[in-house]
């Protein structure tokens, strides 16, 4: 009976020792799990922070580009208005010059027609005067 008790006591001691070892292993695993969770939280926080910084950088870059585009659009609109105005003024000036040239040519044409008609009428009047004198002399000669 004594050996049984000793064997039983040894088994109980052995099982208590195994239980202690398993308890230590469990605590070690829990510690590793807590440590892994902490590291995972740090990794996630780091990645979230890096992604947040990247998004802030991209937002800042995009905002600057948008501002630059808006400024360029305003400048482009101003320059386009100026260019259209200059082009319009140039075309208007050219059209006015062409109109002045057409008026001058028309005036020259009117003067030429007036001169031609006046000369033609004078010729006809002179011709009629000569014809009338000749006829007057003819009738005068007939009467005499």
ABEGO torsion letter per residue (X at the ends): XAAAAAAAAAAAAAAAAAAAAAAAAAAAAAAAAAAAAAAAAAAAAAAAAAAAAAAAAAAAAAAAAAAAAAAAAAAAAAAAAAAAAAAAAAAAAAAAAAAAAAAAAAAAAAAAAAAAAAAAAAAAAAAAAAAAAAAAAAAAAAAX
